């Protein structure tokens, strides 16, 4: 079984589960909305049909109650028809009515029942609706334990009339029940089908992740330029690949910095170790006088001091590569530090805020760098001066310009051993300057190299 198979399968399962939960939630909302909409539409259709029946019945009553044409011989008959015509017309219209309504009740303007087709409880319900409603209205109630829908339609023309049509709500309930049953059966089937399809389709969606994993497996530390492929499509996986490439670049840079540090360490301790071994071998090579042994031991001690200084420099280099920020709590007399490092007559008094030991190491590095890159015919000069709110400590030495590789722009060293001493010292100097909120400047002046440590003055 491939190493990435189980995690990939679990990811597919998680994606499928989340997709299923979201799909089921959305489907339930849609089903509930559709069911509510269908129920509302059927109720409105029923109300429209009942209202149409009521208005048609009112018109039939008006037509039946219309008086006959005027005639001089039938004056008494017209008066009698005006009195009884609405009731008789209502009864006749109701008796002949064949609309969609189950029950029909015709009421007068004062609420009296003119005609009715339906049980007595229907008449009572219609009269109660007409009594509490001033205009057209609808209501739901139970008649004989059965749900019904009542629709009241009024006609204000004299004589005022009102019609209450009653329809059975059982078809609505039956349709709603059938819809619920259908949704109860279809929803799980649709969800299972969708989740199965999502599980198989997620494999295609996760193919870029699988390819990314294979590409990571092919990345080797022996190849510092190895990177993950980034497609033209700007999506989340490409952004992840770009971030991984940035991480690989930082790891490669760190490895190169570590290699440089090891080269610097080996180079710095090689000379004093060789000297110690040589002096010890010469001393043990034959009989020596006490004076000769003392001379050899002095040389070994000097080489040991040189080795200790190299180890101290390596320690500072390690702190610089780690980006350590030392605490700057001391008011350091920079002229005193320079006097400790070099026997000079006088220097202008200058005080900065920083770490005394680090600044002393910086002055020693400046002088050592000047001696290393200077010539035997020109002395190394140290100057200290104020420049506005800063102090400038400069060491000048004659000689050719520094190589470009010996001028690091950050706390990293060279990738090879050429000029490693110079690069090593400048790395430490640049770190100390940055830790003191200052700068290291390297310039060409008077056919020599001027390396300056620029630091802010201590507040008054």
Steps between C-alpha positions, in 0.01 A plus 500: 500500500648842412608714792259781414198284427340488846531875573369576151204270552424658836511844343259383233268368770512828690431698185211268416351529849518879499357510150221264607414709806489819295302330223247350742453833676449682171268230369286510814470877474404475134249221568343696785477809281348308209246327726397829658473667160289217354270502803456877478433481128229236546334706775501809283356300209224371728428856625480629143264219397274560802499876438410448134213269601377757754501788252333290233229403752448866594456594136253213454298626798505858366378383161223286653390783732470761221134631475299440175452786249273785609124465405192694611296189571754331739581766761403277795700206362816715472468608862462141614803389293719774656422363845557129441728492195841494682410206723332303220780581257760389759320175567456433128863582421631283783273212402627508143866566588764245388830673579823372657395596855368222720262725699354841413326744736337825378459774758324833498658830593382461860646150532172308453527175309319531165589156364738219588626173363678303764460377858388722782853519647617644167231770522605585855868523398412721200287733716781527756754589229265764350440649845870554585627597153411836346631423151609204293673241718614138529526264795582139589288298738372151576152382404410162638868432569600574139720798405328747267580836339246785518501793255280807558420734209280808550300701248414848628253584223141526630369277620828407675591133472778270619599149392700249703640209299644199682748248356655188648872536588555125491655512148754756622591281795521195274728675255723624784523150643589354160768767455649422843505130424673565169759725662552247781583232244685706238717715726710213648540345155617828350738561791655154480543534125653845535743388773609198295557723199685752718726227638604386155526853358715611795769265376532711188499818708781366723728396216700826519565431869623149417731643233622758750582221746694307235691817411588547869628143512733581210649805674850421624723700730788418267336720236457849650325622184221238515156662510138394465322564169261796506227507237372807320162461673491725803322283756555390859726206409728719290519750788594210732765379254642854480522517879671161516746622236569806715562268796735287290686815396542601864618150590750510214623839615533374856695198382735722300545725804579198718751378241661842498515501878668157508751611238571813700539298820739253337700780339527703820615217727725327245797737530529512882443125526772437245732730691430326831555157345822613332649660810409196711654265246820703485522510878461125522738432209814505707672625811448872560630747750269662751511824306402327175209330674386834639512656151298209359246527778464877444427429135242238598338748740490766227345252260248406771404866540459525126284188507289645786453822303392300196249305708365828642460635149318185398270543798423856391443377145252242632315772692495715187364217283232432763390864485545548873408843637721578804374726776635853463502629856851646542630849433825407322788746456594414144833685528589286801420184307727617218776578749472150643544350155776729378763706670427847366560838651162666525150465355198727524267384779197322349226310688252259341239262643586135450688194614859570608632152420344494152630846415849400613479195275386726217804729540730200510337362185544833326868512588558135413321549169719806425816310582392200296418698187764776541857522377831490683594849380196698622376515859143420605324816619209518749287812530198582716282805435154647550266520204180670608314259728736214418853391576725371220783261584711443187796272434693579182754270341682510170446227248288390206120531512303231679359226282126517448452166676663645812228764535195314633168683504358284779626266771620232263845399394660394178427164353865414454824543687638780278537809712318328780679694774386833360144389442490342845613819674269728303204277580571542872553876463177545307307304764647704788421824316141392433454384860600853613257663252795616294661410169822361356636699205780390267647764270802556282705802613857620434594183313398292797200343668308686769272284715279711729277409790224765522308497831240736649620708793366436847228745608614788720 
